[in-house]
């Protein structure tokens, strides 16, 4: 019996088996937001490490954005302002693309990730000499069509 989609994707991203029940996976796109990233960046600094693939890492601010427009900084909420300053500084220091409050791409991290992933996929397909197109039909949805050249030895 063939593998299901989950196992196929898992196997494609598996770097190595760490133990009988644990695998190390390669993550192709890393999404960062302001809430837990200060601790992660602090750990990188403590270990004198860099972000392995900054070009595959996107950051945005979404959890602390006021629901009522507050265009002026500093934020009234001191903790929110500290978190915003931290992600601005950390993304600059580590060379990560940051979608701040002034960016048209700023938004909920779980939404902007897939939106930007299409750009990464398109760049990869272009590098291979392929095409990506889509067709949208009213009340039926969209279909993405990937055309890749055949490579032979």
C-alpha positions in Angstrom: 0.0 0.0 0.0 1.3 3.5 -0.9 2.1 6.3 1.5 -0.5 8.9 2.5 0.1 12.6 1.7 1.2 13.3 5.3 3.9 10.6 5.2 5.1 11.7 1.8 5.6 15.3 2.9 7.2 14.1 6.2 9.7 11.9 4.3 10.5 14.8 1.9 11.4 17.1 4.8 13.1 14.5 7.0 16.8 15.3 7.6 17.7 12.5 9.9 16.2 10.1 12.5 17.2 11.4 16.0 15.9 8.3 17.7 13.3 5.6 17.0 10.5 8.0 17.7 12.0 11.4 16.8 12.9 12.9 13.4 14.7 16.1 12.5 12.7 18.0 9.8 13.8 20.7 7.4 11.2 23.6 7.5 11.1 25.5 4.2 9.4 28.6 5.5 9.8 30.0 9.1 7.2 32.5 10.3 8.1 34.8 13.2 5.9 37.1 15.3 6.5 39.4 18.2 5.3 37.3 21.1 7.8 34.4 21.4 10.6 35.6 19.1 12.5 37.7 21.7 13.4 34.5 23.5 14.4 32.7 20.3 16.6 35.6 19.2 18.2 35.8 22.7 19.1 32.1 22.5 20.7 32.6 19.1 22.8 35.5 20.5 23.8 33.5 23.6 25.0 30.7 21.3 26.6 33.1 18.8 24.4 31.6 16.1 22.7 33.1 13.0 19.4 32.4 11.4 20.2 29.6 9.0 18.0 30.7 6.1 17.0 34.3 6.6 15.7 34.4 3.0 13.1 31.8 4.0 12.1 33.6 7.2 9.3 36.2 7.4 8.4 38.2 10.4 5.4 40.4 11.2 3.7 42.0 14.1 0.1 40.9 14.7 -0.8 40.0 18.3 -0.2 43.4 19.8 -1.6 45.6 17.1 -4.3 47.8 18.8 -7.8 47.1 17.6 -8.5 50.8 17.6 -6.1 52.5 15.2 -3.1 53.9 17.1 -0.9 55.4 14.5 1.5 57.0 16.9 4.2 55.5 18.9 5.2 54.7 21.5 2.2 52.5 22.2 0.2 53.3 25.4 0.8 49.6 26.4 4.4 49.5 27.5 4.8 45.7 27.0 3.4 46.0 23.5 5.8 48.8 22.6 8.8 46.7 24.0 7.7 43.7 21.9 7.5 45.9 18.8 10.9 47.4 19.3 12.4 44.0 20.0 11.1 42.4 16.7 12.1 45.5 14.7 15.6 45.3 16.2 15.9 41.5 16.0 14.8 41.2 12.4 17.2 44.0 11.4 20.1 42.4 13.3 19.5 38.9 11.8 18.6 40.0 8.2 15.0 38.9 8.3 12.3 40.5 6.2 9.9 42.3 8.5 6.4 43.3 7.7 5.8 46.2 10.2 2.8 48.3 10.8 3.7 50.5 7.8 3.8 47.5 5.4 1.0 46.5 3.1 2.0 42.9 3.8 1.6 43.3 7.6 -1.1 41.0 8.9 -1.9 37.9 10.8 1.2 35.7 10.7 -0.9 32.6 9.7 -2.3 34.5 6.7 0.8 36.3 5.4 2.8 33.0 5.5 0.8 31.2 2.8 0.5 34.5 0.8 4.3 34.9 0.7 4.9 31.2 0.2 3.4 31.6 -3.3 6.2 34.1 -4.1 8.9 31.6 -2.9 7.3 28.8 -5.0 7.1 31.1 -8.0 10.8 32.0 -7.7 11.7 28.3 -7.5 9.6 27.4 -10.5 11.1 30.3 -12.5 14.6 29.1 -11.6 13.7 25.7 -13.0 12.4 27.2 -16.2 8.8 26.4 -15.4 5.6 28.3 -15.2 2.9 28.8 -12.6 -0.6 29.9 -13.6 -4.0 29.9 -12.1 -7.6 29.8 -13.2 -10.5 31.1 -11.1 -14.1 30.2 -11.6 -16.9 32.0 -9.9 -18.4 29.9 -7.1 -16.0 27.1 -7.9 -12.6 28.3 -6.6 -9.1 28.6 -8.0 -6.9 26.0 -9.6 -3.1 26.4 -9.7 -1.2 24.9 -12.6 2.5 24.2 -12.3 4.4 23.4 -15.5 7.9 22.1 -15.0 10.4 21.0 -17.7 11.5 17.3 -17.7 15.1 16.8 -16.9 16.8 13.6 -18.1 20.3 12.3 -17.5 
